Amino acid sequence: MQTTQSDAEIVSRCRMGDAEAWNALVDRFSRYVYAVCIRGFRLGREDAEDVFQEVFARVYERLEDLRNDDALRPWIAQLTRRLCIDRLRAGRREGVGQEDVIAGLAVDETLSQLDEAMTVRASLDALGEPCREILDRFFCRDESYKTISDALDLSQGTVASRIARCLRKMHEQMEGRS
């Protein structure tokens, strides 16, 4: 069983020059950064890709400046936010509410939702197998009890009870993080 490393553990390994850790860092935060660009700031695809590249270039260059290794996600979020705003200002885009998006609640709400999704995903990963797989199939892939039972060679009743048990376990884990 593979255990999920904390952000602090990944940062520590990155600082030691571990290429696998750097890949894990990028993998862990790539969808988050891209979602902040696209959903939070409504950047076009090319601008989002440019910001994405710049975020990870700066993270690589400035990882030593991170004061608290556990604060990796907020640091990346703030860096992404600043670079998105810079991109919008530089482009002086005209369009539907771009200035409102920069200053408004839409960005904060979207970032909050993305942070929640990251927390849930981290908790799901920390649960390990078989909970991770069964919850992922049910909630993320929207598979039915029947589909899951066929794929995992379990009865539908067993699938239902495992989902309930894994949800309790996940809830307990997330309450412990608060």
C-alpha positions as YAML, in Angstrom:
chain: A
units: angstrom
residues:
- id: 1
  name: MET
  ca: [0.00, 0.00, 0.00]
- id: 2
  name: GLN
  ca: [1.38, 3.37, -1.04]
- id: 3
  name: THR
  ca: [1.05, 6.14, 1.52]
- id: 4
  name: THR
  ca: [0.41, 9.65, 0.34]
- id: 5
  name: GLN
  ca: [3.14, 12.05, 1.33]
- id: 6
  name: SER
  ca: [2.34, 15.37, 2.94]
- id: 7
  name: ASP
  ca: [3.14, 18.60, 1.16]
- id: 8
  name: ALA
  ca: [5.94, 19.19, 3.67]
- id: 9
  name: GLU
  ca: [7.51, 15.81, 2.87]
- id: 10
  name: ILE
  ca: [7.40, 16.52, -0.86]
- id: 11
  name: VAL
  ca: [8.91, 19.99, -0.34]
- id: 12
  name: SER
  ca: [11.70, 18.49, 1.76]
- id: 13
  name: ARG
  ca: [12.49, 15.92, -0.92]
- id: 14
  name: CYS
  ca: [12.39, 18.60, -3.64]
- id: 15
  name: ARG
  ca: [14.91, 20.68, -1.71]
- id: 16
  name: MET
  ca: [17.22, 17.66, -1.68]
- id: 17
  name: GLY
  ca: [17.03, 17.52, -5.48]
- id: 18
  name: ASP
  ca: [14.70, 14.53, -5.75]
- id: 19
  name: ALA
  ca: [13.26, 14.60, -9.29]
- id: 20
  name: GLU
  ca: [10.45, 12.18, -8.36]
- id: 21
  name: ALA
  ca: [9.36, 14.57, -5.62]
- id: 22
  name: TRP
  ca: [9.28, 17.46, -8.07]
- id: 23
  name: ASN
  ca: [7.10, 15.36, -10.40]
- id: 24
  name: ALA
  ca: [4.82, 14.54, -7.45]
- id: 25
  name: LEU
  ca: [4.55, 18.24, -6.56]
- id: 26
  name: VAL
  ca: [3.63, 19.22, -10.11]
- id: 27
  name: ASP
  ca: [1.22, 16.30, -10.39]
- id: 28
  name: ARG
  ca: [-0.47, 17.20, -7.09]
- id: 29
  name: PHE
  ca: [-1.00, 20.87, -7.97]
- id: 30
  name: SER
  ca: [-1.24, 20.99, -11.77]
- id: 31
  name: ARG
  ca: [-5.02, 20.63, -12.01]
- id: 32
  name: TYR
  ca: [-5.44, 23.11, -9.17]
- id: 33
  name: VAL
  ca: [-3.28, 25.79, -10.82]
- id: 34
  name: TYR
  ca: [-4.95, 25.29, -14.18]
- id: 35
  name: ALA
  ca: [-8.42, 25.43, -12.60]
- id: 36
  name: VAL
  ca: [-7.58, 28.70, -10.82]
- id: 37
  name: CYS
  ca: [-6.51, 30.16, -14.17]
- id: 38
  name: ILE
  ca: [-9.50, 28.91, -16.16]
- id: 39
  name: ARG
  ca: [-12.34, 28.85, -13.65]
- id: 40
  name: GLY
  ca: [-11.21, 31.51, -11.20]
- id: 41
  name: PHE
  ca: [-9.85, 34.12, -13.58]
- id: 42
  name: ARG
  ca: [-11.39, 33.00, -16.86]
- id: 43
  name: LEU
  ca: [-8.12, 33.19, -18.73]
- id: 44
  name: GLY
  ca: [-8.01, 31.89, -22.26]
- id: 45
  name: ARG
  ca: [-6.26, 28.60, -22.87]
- id: 46
  name: GLU
  ca: [-2.97, 30.13, -24.05]
- id: 47
  name: ASP
  ca: [-2.82, 32.61, -21.18]
- id: 48
  name: ALA
  ca: [-3.68, 29.86, -18.69]
- id: 49
  name: GLU
  ca: [-0.89, 27.67, -20.07]
- id: 50
  name: ASP
  ca: [1.57, 30.58, -19.84]
- id: 51
  name: VAL
  ca: [0.58, 31.27, -16.23]
- id: 52
  name: PHE
  ca: [0.75, 27.54, -15.46]
- id: 53
  name: GLN
  ca: [4.33, 27.36, -16.76]
- id: 54
  name: GLU
  ca: [5.32, 30.53, -14.92]
- id: 55
  name: VAL
  ca: [3.84, 29.30, -11.62]
- id: 56
  name: PHE
  ca: [5.84, 26.09, -11.64]
- id: 57
  name: ALA
  ca: [9.00, 27.83, -12.86]
- id: 58
  name: ARG
  ca: [8.75, 30.22, -9.92]
- id: 59
  name: VAL
  ca: [7.94, 27.44, -7.46]
- id: 60
  name: TYR
  ca: [11.05, 25.62, -8.66]
- id: 61
  name: GLU
  ca: [13.21, 28.74, -8.43]
- id: 62
  name: ARG
  ca: [11.85, 29.95, -5.09]
- id: 63
  name: LEU
  ca: [11.08, 26.79, -3.16]
- id: 64
  name: GLU
  ca: [13.84, 27.69, -0.72]
- id: 65
  name: ASP
  ca: [11.90, 30.89, 0.14]
- id: 66
  name: LEU
  ca: [8.89, 28.94, 1.44]
- id: 67
  name: ARG
  ca: [8.91, 29.57, 5.20]
- id: 68
  name: ASN
  ca: [6.49, 26.81, 6.19]
- id: 69
  name: ASP
  ca: [6.60, 23.61, 4.18]
- id: 70
  name: ASP
  ca: [3.01, 22.82, 5.16]
- id: 71
  name: ALA
  ca: [1.90, 26.09, 3.50]
- id: 72
  name: LEU
  ca: [2.72, 24.91, -0.01]
- id: 73
  name: ARG
  ca: [-0.87, 24.98, -1.30]
- id: 74
  name: PRO
  ca: [-1.66, 28.53, -0.08]
- id: 75
  name: TRP
  ca: [1.69, 29.72, -1.44]
- id: 76
  name: ILE
  ca: [0.99, 28.21, -4.86]
- id: 77
  name: ALA
  ca: [-2.56, 29.63, -4.78]
- id: 78
  name: GLN
  ca: [-1.30, 33.13, -4.00]
- id: 79
  name: LEU
  ca: [1.40, 32.92, -6.66]
- id: 80
  name: THR
  ca: [-1.14, 31.71, -9.22]
- id: 81
  name: ARG
  ca: [-3.56, 34.48, -8.25]
- id: 82
  name: ARG
  ca: [-0.89, 37.20, -8.64]
- id: 83
  name: LEU
  ca: [0.27, 35.87, -12.00]
- id: 84
  name: CYS
  ca: [-3.32, 35.66, -13.29]
- id: 85
  name: ILE
  ca: [-3.99, 39.25, -12.25]
- id: 86
  name: ASP
  ca: [-0.73, 40.35, -13.89]
- id: 87
  name: ARG
  ca: [-1.75, 38.54, -17.07]
- id: 88
  name: LEU
  ca: [-5.17, 40.23, -17.11]
- id: 89
  name: ARG
  ca: [-3.69, 43.67, -16.44]
- id: 90
  name: ALA
  ca: [-1.02, 43.24, -19.10]
- id: 91
  name: GLY
  ca: [-3.61, 42.26, -21.66]
- id: 92
  name: ARG
  ca: [-6.12, 44.95, -20.67]
- id: 93
  name: ARG
  ca: [-8.79, 42.60, -21.88]
- id: 94
  name: GLU
  ca: [-12.19, 43.90, -22.70]
- id: 95
  name: GLY
  ca: [-15.06, 41.61, -21.99]
- id: 96
  name: VAL
  ca: [-17.68, 40.45, -19.64]
- id: 97
  name: GLY
  ca: [-16.78, 41.57, -16.16]
- id: 98
  name: GLN
  ca: [-13.03, 40.95, -16.27]
- id: 99
  name: GLU
  ca: [-12.35, 43.72, -13.74]
- id: 100
  name: ASP
  ca: [-15.14, 42.38, -11.54]
- id: 101
  name: VAL
  ca: [-13.58, 38.94, -11.71]
- id: 102
  name: ILE
  ca: [-10.24, 40.32, -10.52]
- id: 103
  name: ALA
  ca: [-11.65, 42.19, -7.54]
- id: 104
  name: GLY
  ca: [-14.86, 40.33, -6.92]
- id: 105
  name: LEU
  ca: [-16.16, 37.51, -4.86]
- id: 106
  name: ALA
  ca: [-16.35, 35.17, -7.83]
- id: 107
  name: VAL
  ca: [-12.61, 34.51, -7.64]
- id: 108
  name: ASP
  ca: [-12.64, 34.04, -3.86]
- id: 109
  name: GLU
  ca: [-15.57, 31.65, -4.04]
- id: 110
  name: THR
  ca: [-14.01, 29.67, -6.86]
- id: 111
  name: LEU
  ca: [-10.69, 29.44, -5.00]
- id: 112
  name: SER
  ca: [-12.53, 28.32, -1.90]
- id: 113
  name: GLN
  ca: [-14.30, 25.59, -3.87]
- id: 114
  name: LEU
  ca: [-11.00, 24.50, -5.44]
- id: 115
  name: ASP
  ca: [-9.35, 24.40, -2.01]
- id: 116
  name: GLU
  ca: [-12.19, 22.24, -0.70]
- id: 117
  name: ALA
  ca: [-11.82, 19.91, -3.66]
- id: 118
  name: MET
  ca: [-8.08, 19.63, -3.01]
- id: 119
  name: THR
  ca: [-8.74, 18.83, 0.65]
- id: 120
  name: VAL
  ca: [-11.26, 16.15, -0.23]
- id: 121
  name: ARG
  ca: [-8.90, 14.68, -2.84]
- id: 122
  name: ALA
  ca: [-6.02, 14.62, -0.33]
- id: 123
  name: SER
  ca: [-8.25, 12.89, 2.23]
- id: 124
  name: LEU
  ca: [-9.38, 10.40, -0.37]
- id: 125
  name: ASP
  ca: [-5.78, 9.64, -1.30]
- id: 126
  name: ALA
  ca: [-4.82, 9.26, 2.37]
- id: 127
  name: LEU
  ca: [-7.55, 6.65, 2.92]
- id: 128
  name: GLY
  ca: [-5.69, 4.15, 0.80]
- id: 129
  name: GLU
  ca: [-7.16, 1.15, -0.98]
- id: 130
  name: PRO
  ca: [-9.87, -0.17, -1.11]
- id: 131
  name: CYS
  ca: [-11.66, 2.96, 0.19]
- id: 132
  name: ARG
  ca: [-10.03, 5.27, -2.33]
- id: 133
  name: GLU
  ca: [-11.10, 3.13, -5.25]
- id: 134
  name: ILE
  ca: [-14.67, 2.50, -4.16]
- id: 135
  name: LEU
  ca: [-15.33, 6.17, -3.26]
- id: 136
  name: ASP
  ca: [-13.66, 7.36, -6.44]
- id: 137
  name: ARG
  ca: [-15.81, 5.03, -8.52]
- id: 138
  name: PHE
  ca: [-19.02, 6.04, -6.76]
- id: 139
  name: PHE
  ca: [-18.55, 9.80, -6.37]
- id: 140
  name: CYS
  ca: [-16.01, 10.86, -8.99]
- id: 141
  name: ARG
  ca: [-16.86, 8.48, -11.82]
- id: 142
  name: ASP
  ca: [-20.54, 8.36, -10.88]
- id: 143
  name: GLU
  ca: [-20.67, 4.57, -11.21]
- id: 144
  name: SER
  ca: [-23.70, 2.67, -9.93]
- id: 145
  name: TYR
  ca: [-23.57, -0.01, -7.23]
- id: 146
  name: LYS
  ca: [-24.08, -2.58, -9.98]
- id: 147
  name: THR
  ca: [-21.19, -1.30, -12.09]
- id: 148
  name: ILE
  ca: [-18.90, -1.20, -9.05]
- id: 149
  name: SER
  ca: [-19.96, -4.64, -7.87]
- id: 150
  name: ASP
  ca: [-19.30, -6.10, -11.32]
- id: 151
  name: ALA
  ca: [-15.89, -4.40, -11.60]
- id: 152
  name: LEU
  ca: [-14.74, -5.38, -8.11]
- id: 153
  name: ASP
  ca: [-16.48, -8.75, -7.95]
- id: 154
  name: LEU
  ca: [-18.49, -7.80, -4.85]
- id: 155
  name: SER
  ca: [-22.17, -7.97, -4.03]
- id: 156
  name: GLN
  ca: [-24.10, -4.71, -4.28]
- id: 157
  name: GLY
  ca: [-24.80, -4.90, -0.54]
- id: 158
  name: THR
  ca: [-21.08, -5.13, 0.16]
- id: 159
  name: VAL
  ca: [-20.46, -2.14, -2.10]
- id: 160
  name: ALA
  ca: [-23.07, -0.11, -0.20]
- id: 161
  name: SER
  ca: [-21.67, -1.04, 3.22]
- id: 162
  name: ARG
  ca: [-18.09, -0.31, 2.14]
- id: 163
  name: ILE
  ca: [-19.09, 3.08, 0.79]
- id: 164
  name: ALA
  ca: [-20.77, 3.92, 4.10]
- id: 165
  name: ARG
  ca: [-17.80, 2.66, 6.13]
- id: 166
  name: CYS
  ca: [-15.29, 4.51, 3.96]
- id: 167
  name: LEU
  ca: [-17.30, 7.72, 4.16]
- id: 168
  name: ARG
  ca: [-17.28, 7.48, 7.96]
- id: 169
  name: LYS
  ca: [-13.54, 6.92, 7.88]
- id: 170
  name: MET
  ca: [-13.05, 9.89, 5.56]
- id: 171
  name: HIS
  ca: [-15.28, 12.09, 7.71]
- id: 172
  name: GLU
  ca: [-13.26, 11.18, 10.82]
- id: 173
  name: GLN
  ca: [-10.03, 11.91, 8.97]
- id: 174
  name: MET
  ca: [-11.25, 15.30, 7.72]
- id: 175
  name: GLU
  ca: [-12.56, 16.24, 11.18]
- id: 176
  name: GLY
  ca: [-9.08, 15.51, 12.52]
- id: 177
  name: ARG
  ca: [-7.62, 18.03, 10.05]
- id: 178
  name: SER
  ca: [-9.82, 20.85, 11.27]
...
